[in-house]
Amino acid sequence: MTFRVLPIETGVLDELRKSDDAGREPRVHIEDDEYGQPLRCCLRRSKPGERLMLVSYAPLRRWARDNGAEPGPYEEVGPVFIHAEACDGPENPEWPEALRGTRRVLRAYNGNGEILGGSLLDGRTELSERTADDLLRDPEIALVHVRAVEFGCFLFEVRR
């Protein structure tokens, strides 16, 4: 099966730069960490000197609205880093190279936006990609969220 790796959509990023999903006006800060932050707009790590925003984001909110779903308590809001200004997005549509080799949680959601299952992965990217593919083979699964283990932050979405 072929799947698509999706960053936060451009229109949503524009909204978040004005007011995040917790209703706050985001503030710009300049990256000073050599390791960088995982950026959800272009699916790479930030570089020193880049202008970033840390915003609250509800990854199921717009998908649920567009698909007539009602995720209820599964509608989480959490912190994500994005560029302060529009960027070109990911360099390619594959599993993000900059986010390889780290432990992840893959959460599978049904068409109602409810969690149907998931997997805790040890950082081997080929296992992450295979697991996402396996989850999406289930016709009940509508989408998969990839999240950081340590903080539970949303990283990106995977769909058919």
FIZADREN-69595 format. One record per residue (C-alpha): residue in one letter; z, x, y. Coordinates in steps of 0.05 Angstrom, whole numbers, plus 32768, in hexadecimal, padded with zeros to 4 digits. Layout:
aZXY
...
end
This chain:
m800080008000
t7FF280178046
f8027800D807B
r802A801680C6
v805F803E80EA
l806D801C812D
p80918036816B
i80AD8005819E
e80717FE081BB
t80587FF58200
g80667FB18221
v80AC7FB18205
l80B87FF8821F
d80A27FE18264
e80D67FA98261
l810C7FD78248
r810080088281
k81127FD082B2
s814A7FAE828C
d81617FBE8245
d81717F8B820F
a81BA7F8B8224
g81A57F77826B
r81B37FBA828B
e81877FE282BA
p817980258296
r8188806782B7
v815C80A582B3
h817880E6829A
i8156812A8290
e815681458249
d817D81868242
d8185818A81F7
e815881BB81D3
y815981918193
g8145815281B9
q814F810881AF
p812580DC8181
l80F680B681B0
r80E3806F819A
c80A7806C81C8
c808080A681AA
l80A780B5816A
r80B580FE8179
r80F181258193
s80FB812D81DE
k80F2817181FF
p811E81928234
g810C817A827A
e80EF81378264
r810680F88288
l812780C88257
m814B80868255
l817F80708223
v81778024821D
s81937FEC81F3
y815E7FD081C5
a815D7F948196
p81257FA58165
l81237F608144
r81257F378184
r80DB7F358198
w80C17F378151
a80EC7EFA8141
r80D47ED5817F
d808B7EE5816F
n80937ED08126
g80BF7E93812D
a80F97EB5810A
e81437EAD8119
p81677EED8104
g81AB7ED4811D
p81E07F0A8111
y81AB7F3B80F9
e81927F428141
e81B37F858151
v81B17FA88194
g81B77FF38194
p81A7803281BC
v8163805381BB
f8144808B81E4
i810180808206
h80D980A6823B
a80EB808F8281
e80A080868290
a8068806D8264
c804F80A08231
d801380A48203
g803A808C81C6
p803880AD8181
e800580E38173
n7FF480C48130
p80058084810A
e802780A880CF
w807180B480C0
p808A80DA80FF
e8088812580F2
a80C181318124
l80EF810280FE
r80E4811F80B9
g811A813F8090
t8155811580A6
r817D80E08082
r816780998090
v817780518080
l813D80238073
r814E7FD9807F
a811F7FA38064
y811B7F608088
n80FC7F1F8071
g80D27EEF809C
n81117ECF80B7
g812B7F1280D1
e81627F16809C
i81727F578078
l815A7F54802F
g816D7F9A801C
g81647FE3802C
s816A802A8017
l81938067802B
l816680A48028
d817880EE8026
g8145810A8056
r810A81188029
t80D280F78051
e80A580EA8015
l80DD80C17FF8
s80E5809B803A
e809B808B803D
r809980767FF3
t80D7804B7FFC
a80BA80288039
d807A801C8011
d80A280017FD6
l80CB7FD28002
l808C7FB68022
r806E7FA67FDE
d80A07F6D7FDA
p807C7F317FF9
e80BE7F188016
i80C67F578040
a80A77F4E8085
l80BB7F9080A5
v80E67FCE809A
h81117FF080CF
v811E803A80C9
r8161804E80E5
a818C808C80EE
v81C5809180BC
e81F980AF80EA
f81F6807D8123
g81CC80458104
c819B8048813E
f815680298136
l8120805E8132
f80DF80398122
e80C27FFF80FC
v80957FFE80BF
r80677FC380AF
r802C7FB48081
end
